[in-house]
């Protein structure tokens, strides 16, 4: 019988939600990508073979009670066969892809495709020709195959001006909706991507709320979550160092580390994050649900479908 390497010991805690970087390799070099930041396990030399990864994911699922998993990268569809087999292991699954390798057929599962604005704004961020290639993939798929397709835009200080144009562009695509999240900076991030003062981000949040009112079914966000992201209250859901974040310590973040071993990072966005300027919809939505009494924490109730940037 084939003997596989056992997964690392992450303790005995229950993690209802996990993410796994299927590969550190990617065919794009997106300017805002958090995977390739310094301090994160991200070397393309570090890899795990398919059978070992499937074995370890099964073991981790059994030990930690994982019900929902994000299959990410890099670009996960570089290892399409592995993605399909891994998705079948878990009750709920979300594949986060750049869409340039086509979209997987996963009935009953969720596939999130990343775009960062209309073509003229997206392509300088993601690469020449990417917008058209993703659009072609979205329209080429069978819309009745049972796979839920969401397009996601990461809003930054750079691309936020294209928000409305982007929504008008994709609103008639054969998709289930559009997810919007905000850039998560590092602690010393003074780049053109980050809002130095969150009060400047508030105006963009108000625009998202307006779009939600205009397209209530298309925009996959709720107003309560967006209001928690406003500058005067955002810190109450995250803390300066993640001490109030409902995801930190409650999500198993399986980055691909040294020698092809899984490493659990501080946050799903890695080890160097500025929690005081966090912009991920995921964290604030979990905080919103806590406050509404819909869940006590992500580790104590069967997880809802969530969205994360890819």
For each residue, the residues with C-beta under 8 A, 3 or more apart:
1:
2: 51
3:
4: 51 52 55 56
5: 52 56
6: 56 59
7: 10 56 59 60 262
8: 261 262 263 264
9:
10: 7 13 15 60 64 252 264
11:
12: 63
13: 10 64 299
14: 64 65 299
15: 10 18 64 65 66 250 251 252 299
16: 65 66 67 68 250 298 299 300 301 302 303
17: 66 67 68 69 70 247 250 251 252 298 299 303 306
18: 15 60 64 66 68 69 70 251 252 253 254
19: 69 70 71 72 251 252 253 254 268 308
20: 53 57 69 70 71 72 86 254 262
21: 24 35 72 73 74 254 255 256
22: 53 71 72 73 74 76 78 79 82 83 86
23: 26 44 47 73 74 75 76 78 79 256
24: 21 35 41 42 43 44 46 47 73 74 256
25: 44 47 73 74 75 78
26: 23 29 33 35 73 74 75 78 98
27: 75 78 98 100 101
28: 75 98 100 126 127 130
29: 26 33 127
30: 33 98 114 116 125 126 127
31: 125 158 193
32: 116 125 154 156 183 193
33: 26 29 30 36 37
34: 37 40 184 269 270 273 309
35: 21 24 26 40 42 72 73 74 270
36: 33 40 42
37: 33 34 40 42 186 270 272
38: 272
39: 270 271 272
40: 34 35 36 37 255 265 270 271 272
41: 24 46 255 256 257 258 263 265
42: 24 35 36 37 255 256
43: 24 46 258
44: 23 24 25 47 74
45:
46: 24 41 43 256 257 258 259 260 261
47: 23 24 25 44 256 260
48: 52 53 56 256 260 261 262
49: 52 53
50: 53 54 79 81 82 85
51: 2 4 54 55
52: 4 5 48 49 55 56 260
53: 20 22 48 49 50 56 57 82 86
54: 50 51 57 58 82 85 86 89
55: 4 51 52 58 59
56: 4 5 6 7 48 52 53 59 60 262
57: 20 53 54 60 61 69 86 89
58: 54 55 61 62 89
59: 6 7 55 56 62 63
60: 7 10 18 56 57 63 64 66 252 254
61: 57 58 64 65 66 89 90
62: 58 59
63: 12 59 60
64: 10 13 14 15 18 60 61 252
65: 14 15 16 61
66: 15 16 17 18 60 61 69 90 252
67: 16 17 90 91 92 302 303
68: 16 17 18 90 91 92 93 94 303 305 306
69: 17 18 19 20 57 66 86 89 90 92 93 94
70: 17 18 19 20 93 94 95 96 268 306 308
71: 19 20 22 76 83 86 87 93 94 95 96
72: 19 20 21 22 35 76 95 96 308 310
73: 21 22 23 24 25 26 35 76 78 96 97 310
74: 21 22 23 24 25 26 35 44 78
75: 23 25 26 27 28 78 97 98 100 101
76: 22 23 71 72 73 79 82 83 95 96 97
77: 80 83 95 97 101 102 104
78: 22 23 25 26 27 73 74 75 101
79: 22 23 50 76 82 83
80: 77 83 84 101 104
81: 50 84 85
82: 22 50 53 54 76 79 85 86
83: 22 71 76 77 79 80 86 87 95 104
84: 80 81 87 88 104 106
85: 50 54 81 82 88 89
86: 20 22 53 54 57 69 71 82 83 89 90 93
87: 71 83 84 90 93 95 104 106 109
88: 84 85
89: 54 57 58 61 69 85 86
90: 61 66 67 68 69 86 87 93
91: 67 68
92: 67 68 69 109 110 303 305
93: 68 69 70 71 86 87 90 106 109 110
94: 68 69 70 71 109 110 111 112 305 306 307 308
95: 70 71 72 76 77 83 87 104 106 109 110 111 112
96: 70 71 72 73 76 112 114 308 309 310
97: 73 75 76 77 101 103 104 111 112 113 114 310
98: 26 27 28 30 75 101 113 114 126 130 134 310
99: 102 103 113 114 115 133 134 137 138
100: 27 28 75 130 133 134 137
101: 27 75 77 78 80 97 98
102: 77 99 137 140 141
103: 97 99 111 113 137 138 141 147 149
104: 77 80 83 84 87 95 97 111 147
105: 141 142 145 146 147
106: 84 87 93 95 109 110 111 146 147
107: 145 146 147
108: 146 147
109: 87 92 93 94 95 106 147 148
110: 92 93 94 95 106 147 148 150 305
111: 94 95 97 103 104 106 147 148 149 150
112: 94 95 96 97 150 151 152 179 307 308 310
113: 97 98 99 103 134 137 138 149 150 151 152
114: 30 96 97 98 99 126 151 152 153 154 309 310
115: 99 122 126 130 131 134 151 152 153 166 170
116: 30 32 121 122 125 126 153 154 156 159
117: 120 121 122 125 153 159 162 163 165 166
118: 121 122 131 162 165 166 169
119: 122 123 131 132 169
120: 117 123 124 162
121: 116 117 118 124 125 159 161 162 165 166
122: 115 116 117 118 119 125 126 130 131 166
123: 119 120 126 127 128 129 130 131
124: 120 121
125: 30 31 32 116 117 121 122 158 159
126: 28 30 98 114 115 116 122 123 130 131
127: 28 29 30 123 130
128: 123
129: 123 132 133
130: 28 98 100 115 122 123 126 127 133 134
131: 115 118 119 122 123 126 134 135
132: 119 129 135 136
133: 99 100 129 130 136 137
134: 98 99 100 113 115 130 131 137 138
135: 131 132 138 139 173
136: 132 133 139 140
137: 99 100 102 103 113 133 134 140 141
138: 99 103 113 134 135 141 149 151 173 174 175
139: 135 136 173 174
140: 102 136 137
141: 102 103 105 137 138 145 147 149 174
142: 105 145
143: 174
144:
145: 105 107 141 142
146: 105 106 107 108
147: 103 104 105 106 107 108 109 110 111 141
148: 109 110 111 176
149: 103 111 113 138 141 174 175 176
150: 110 111 112 113 175 176 177 178 179 220 307
151: 112 113 114 115 138 170 173 175 177 178 179
152: 112 113 114 115 178 179 180 181 307 309 310
153: 114 115 116 117 159 163 166 178 179 180 181
154: 32 114 116 159 181 182 183 309
155: 159 160 163 180 181 182 183 204 208 279
156: 32 116 159 160 182 183 192 193 194
157: 160 183 192 193 194 195 200 201
158: 31 125 192 193
159: 116 117 121 125 153 154 155 156 162 163
160: 155 156 157 163 204
161: 121
162: 117 118 120 121 159 165 166
163: 117 153 155 159 160 166 167 180 204 207 208 211
164: 167 168 207 211
165: 117 118 121 162 168 169
166: 115 117 118 121 122 153 162 163 169 170
167: 163 164 170 171 178 211 215 218 219
168: 164 165 171
169: 118 119 165 166
170: 115 151 166 167 173 175 178
171: 167 168 178 215 218
172:
173: 135 138 139 151 170
174: 138 139 141 143 149
175: 138 149 150 151 170 178
176: 148 149 150 220
177: 150 151 217 218 219 220
178: 150 151 152 153 167 170 171 175 218 219 220
179: 112 150 151 152 153 220 221 281 307
180: 152 153 155 163 208 219 220 221 281
181: 152 153 154 155 279 280 281 282 307 308 309
182: 154 155 156 201 204 229 279 280 281
183: 32 154 155 156 157 193 194 195 279
184: 34 269 273 274 277 278 279 280
185: 189 191 193 194 273 274 277 279
186: 37 189 272 273 274
187: 272 273 274
188:
189: 185 186 193 194 274 277
190: 194 196
191: 185 194
192: 156 157 158
193: 31 32 156 157 158 183 185 189
194: 156 157 183 185 189 190 191 277
195: 157 183 198 200 201 277
196: 190 200
197: 200 231
198: 195 201 202 231 234 277
199: 202 231
200: 157 195 196 197 203
201: 157 182 195 198 204 205 229 231 279
202: 198 199 205 206 230 231
203: 200 206 207
204: 155 160 163 182 201 207 208
205: 201 202 208 209 226 227 229 230
206: 202 203 209 210
207: 163 164 203 204 210 211
208: 155 163 180 204 205 211 212 219 221 226
209: 205 206 212 213 223 226 227
210: 206 207 213 214
211: 163 164 167 207 208 214 215 219
212: 208 209 215 216 219 221 222 223 226
213: 209 210 216
214: 210 211
215: 167 171 211 212 218 219
216: 212 213 219
217: 177
218: 167 171 177 178 215
219: 167 177 178 180 208 211 212 215 216
220: 150 176 177 178 179 180 307
221: 179 180 208 212 225 226 281
222: 212 225 226 285 288
223: 209 212 226 227
224: 227 228 288 292
225: 221 222 228 229 281 284 285 287 288
226: 205 208 209 212 221 222 223 229 230 284
227: 205 209 223 224 230 233
228: 224 225 233 234 236 237 284 287 288 291
229: 182 201 205 225 226 234 237 279 281 284
230: 202 205 226 227 233 234
231: 197 198 199 201 202 234
232:
233: 227 228 230 236 237
234: 198 228 229 230 231 237 238 278 284
235: 238 239 240 244 276
236: 228 233 244
237: 228 229 233 234 244 245 246 283 284 287 288
238: 234 235 242 244 245 275 276 278 283 287
239: 235 242 243 244 245 275 276
240: 235 243 275 276
241: 275
242: 238 239 245 248 266 267 273 275
243: 239 240 248
244: 235 236 237 238 239 287
245: 237 238 239 242 248 267 275 278 283 287
246: 237 250 283 286 287 290 297 298
247: 17 250 251 267 268 282 283 286 298
248: 242 243 245 251 266 267 275
249:
250: 15 16 17 246 247 297 298 299
251: 15 17 18 19 247 248 268 298
252: 10 15 17 18 19 60 64 66 264
253: 18 19 264 265 266 267 268
254: 18 19 20 21 60 262 263 264
255: 21 40 41 42 262 263 264 265 270
256: 21 23 24 41 42 46 47 48 260 261 262 263
257: 41 46 260 261 262 263
258: 41 43 46 261 263
259: 46
260: 46 47 48 52 256 257
261: 8 46 48 256 257 258
262: 7 8 20 48 56 254 255 256 257
263: 8 41 254 255 256 257 258
264: 8 10 252 253 254 255
265: 40 41 253 255 268 270 271
266: 242 248 253 270 271 273
267: 242 245 247 248 253 270 271 273 275
268: 19 70 247 251 253 265 280 282 308
269: 34 184 273 280
270: 34 35 37 39 40 255 265 266 267 273
271: 39 40 265 266 267
272: 37 38 39 40 186 187
273: 34 184 185 186 187 242 266 267 269 270 278
274: 184 185 186 187 189 277 278
275: 238 239 240 241 242 245 248 267 278
276: 235 238 239 240
277: 184 185 189 194 195 198 274
278: 184 234 238 245 273 274 275 283 284
279: 155 181 182 183 184 185 201 229
280: 181 182 184 268 269 283 284 308 309
281: 179 180 181 182 221 225 229 284 285 307
282: 181 247 268 285 286 306 307 308
283: 237 238 245 246 247 278 280 286 287
284: 225 226 228 229 234 237 278 280 281 287 288
285: 222 225 281 282 288 289 306
286: 246 247 282 283 289 290 295 297 298 306
287: 225 228 237 238 244 245 246 283 284 290 291
288: 222 224 225 228 237 284 285 291 292
289: 285 286 292 294 295 304
290: 246 286 287 293 294 295 296 297
291: 228 287 288
292: 224 288 289
293: 290
294: 289 290 301
295: 286 289 290 298 300 301
296: 290 300 301
297: 246 250 286 290 300 301
298: 16 17 246 247 250 251 286 295 301 303
299: 13 14 15 16 17 250
300: 16 295 296 297
301: 16 294 295 296 297 298
302: 16 67
303: 16 17 67 68 92 298 306
304: 289
305: 68 92 94 110
306: 17 68 70 94 282 285 286 303
307: 94 112 150 152 179 181 220 281 282
308: 19 70 72 94 96 112 181 268 280 282
309: 34 96 114 152 154 181 280
310: 72 73 96 97 98 112 114 152
